[in-house]
């Protein structure tokens, strides 16, 4: 219930004009989020892994929103990634963007589901078939747009799903340590 309430609150926040974000090191944040997810999620060793960029990836964004979005993406891969999901979180640099990727080797999504996956309140599990309210991917797309970035979702049946957030790099100011 708390996660649903947090998602609904963030959905409402992302509908309003964006407030200026603060500088954040996406590589350090990804590492902290991975460690926290490994601690709080019920996963076996090696089931949730990550690879972080060795250099800072400074971006300007709403840190709280980023954390909620990444936890939703990781949660989706763990929940829907098959009976023994293998999930990887990766932070990298591609040109002038910091890229955060969540990849799983699960069953993937049929094309019809993928077309609707970013629609608010749509859940592939159906109204009574799973946890959540169908906002996770919508929040990722809204967050990316507010941070002047891009969110993409690639999925093929039998080949897994890849969710990617690409945010513009900013000049490295003083970057705070992630919580």
N, C-alpha and C positions, 0 to 999 in steps of 0.2 A: 504494500500500500504506500509506503514511504517513497519507493522508487517511482510509482505511478504519479504521486503528488508532485515529486520533484520534476518529472518529465512534463506534466501539465503546466507547472509554474514556468519552466524554461520555454515551453511552447508559447505561452502568453508573452514572455519577455522578448522572444525573438520576433514576434509580430510587430513590435514597436520599433521606431527608428533606433538605430544602433548608437550606443554611447561609446565614446572612445575607449578602446581596450588599453591594456598595459603590455609592455615588453615581457616576453616569456621565452625561455629556451625550450623549444619543442623537443629536442633530443633528451634533455634532462627530465622534462615532464613525462615523456613516453616511458623512460626508464622507471621513474617513480610509480607511474600508473600500472606498469607491468608488475612490479614488485607488490603493490597493494592488491592487485587483482589475484595474483598467485596466493596471497595470504587469505583473502576473504572468500574466494570462490572455491568450491569443492572440486579441485582438479588434482590429477595424479602428476608426479614429476614428469616433465617433458611434454605434457599435454598443452601447456600454455607457455610459449617461448617468445623471445624477442631479440631484436638486433637494433642497436642504437648507433646513430652517427657519432663518430669519435670527436667531432667538433661541434660547437654550439650552433643551433638553428634558431636564430632570433626571429620571432614573429610578434605581431601586436594583435592581441585578441582578449576576449573575456575568458580568463583561466577557468572559472567555475563551469562555464558552458562547455569548454573543451573537455574537462574531466567527465562531465555527464555524458557527452557525446561518445567519448572513447569507451567508457564503461558500457554504454548501450551497444556499441559495435562489438566489443568483446563478449558481452552477454549473449547477443544474437548468435555469434559463431559457436559459443559453448552450448547454447540451448538447442540450436537447429543444425549443428555440424555433424550429426550422426551419433551412433551409439558410443563411439570413442573419439570425440572430436580432437583434432590437432589444429591448434590456433597459433598464429604467429603475428606479433605486433612489430612493426619495423618503422624506424624514423630514418629519413635520408634527405639528401639535397639533390634536387633536379633543376639545374639552371638557377633561376632566381626564386625558386620556391622551396619551402620546407614541406616534405611529403611524409604523411603518416599513413601506413597501410596496415589493415587488419585482414589477414588471409586465413581461410580454412580449407580443408580438403573434404568437406562434407558433401551431402547429396546435391547441393546447388539448388537453384530455383528454375522452374519452368519459365519460358518467355512471358507468358501471360501474367504470372505473379511478379516477375521482375518489372514489368511495365507499371504495375500499381504499387510497388514496394515503398516508394517515397511519398505516397499519398497519406495524408494525416488520417489516423485512426484505422488504417487498413492493416490487418494481420493475416498472414498466410495460414495461420493456424485456425482462423475463423473466430467468430465472436465468443465461442465457448471452448476453444481448443488449446489455449495456451496462456502463459502469463503476459502481462503488459497490456498496453492500450493501443499499440500500433503507432507509436510516435518516434521510435528510435531513429529510423532512417530519415524521417521528415526533419527531425532536429538536426541531424548531421548536415543535410542540405541547407537548411536555414542558417545554421551556424557558419558554414563555409561562405555563404553569400554575404553575411554580415561582416565577416573578416576579410572580404574581398578575395576570397579563394574559390575553390571548386571542390565539389564532392562528386565522386563517381562510384558506381556500383557495377561490378561485372560478375555474372554468374552463369554457369552452364550446368544443366543436369548431369550429375555424376562426376563433375569436375571441381566442385567447390565454389566459394564466393570470395571475392576480393572487394573490400570497401576502402576507398582512398580519399583522404583529405589533403589537398594541396593549398598551402597558404603562402602569400608573398613574404619573402624574407625582408627584414628591416635592418637598418644599421644597428650594430650591436651597441646598445647603450649599457647601462648597468643592469644586468639580468638578475632578477631575484632567484633564490634557490626555491625549487618547487616544494610544496608541503609534503 
